[in-house]
Amino acid sequence: MEKLLELFRSHIGVEKGLSANTVSSYCSDLRDFWQYLGAGADPGSVSRDRILDYLGACKEKGMESSTLARRLVSIKVFFRFLCAERMIREDVTDIMDSPKLWRLLPDLLSSREMEDFLKAFPDTPKDPLGFRNRAILETIYACGLRVSEAAALELGSIQFDEGLMRVFGKGGKERIVPIAPFTMDMLKKYISEVRPGFTSDGGTKAKLFVSRTGRVLDRERIWAIVKEAARIAGISKNIHPHTLRHSFASHLLENGADLRIIQELLGHADIGTTQIYTHVDQNRLISTHRKFHPRA
């Protein structure tokens, strides 16, 4: 990879005349991307979905949209260079439009697709790992969590009597979200019947979701669980943990929830961030217009 980067650096610095700072930024972005892919990754085998996976992972880490857009530009320029030099057969980034970057990130799942997605894993403790995976996915979707928030949940985060969950979001900001009864029952079974088989650590400060050996599940492992569920469910959309959060907000909006309430549930400081979810409700807008407007 370093040899390719040196060729790329020379190309954009000498032939294209880009500034030293720009060249440095592009190469730094590409090193981060290749670290995500794995040192031995072949540029010719990198798919568009893999690039989207990377951008989604960056977004989940709290990266700003402007930085995401720049990283996509770095990747696009690099793959354009590789294709022009005939080092790869096809430029998979050709149709990726950075000004509309957020549209390239996880697709929305319909209510029916979400049901199929969640049912990829069993809802019975007889399959401990499968049940744990189902509990994770149910919790993220039912509570609209970020993957980092789900990974950070502790046993003491759940208020069973009130049916609520304490969540710490970006910047350590705390919010309280309700838990659906089905999800609450699943978490009770997971904590009482499954988790003790993985670890004896039952203190309230202990992490809620753990591996079969009792280790804390990190974001990457939860990411892999989401991908596995999509594969089992036969869903071809580009699914990420953020898809569940996106679908949570969109399904609430579709069913008449107030945007301000959705903002509180998601933990958005600015309602402008929440408004990105309104684009998925265009079908309802069209339907309402056709039904009630005299010229429709």
Secondary structure, DSSP 4 states (H G I P E B T S, - for coil): -HHHHHHHHHIIIIIS---HHHHHHHHHHHHHHHHHH-TT--GGG--HHHHHHHHHHHHHTT--HHHHHHHHHHHHHHHHHHHHTTSSS--TTTT--GGGHHHHS-PPPPHHHHHHHHTTS-SSTTSHHHHHHHHHHHHHHHHT--HHHHHH-BGGGEETTTTEEEEE-GGG-EEEEE--HHHHHHHHHIIIIIHHHH-----TTSBSSB-TTSPBP-HHHHHHHHHHHHHHHT--S---HHHHHHHHHHHHHHTT--HHHHHHHHT-SSHHHHGGGGGGGHHHHHHHHHHH-TT-
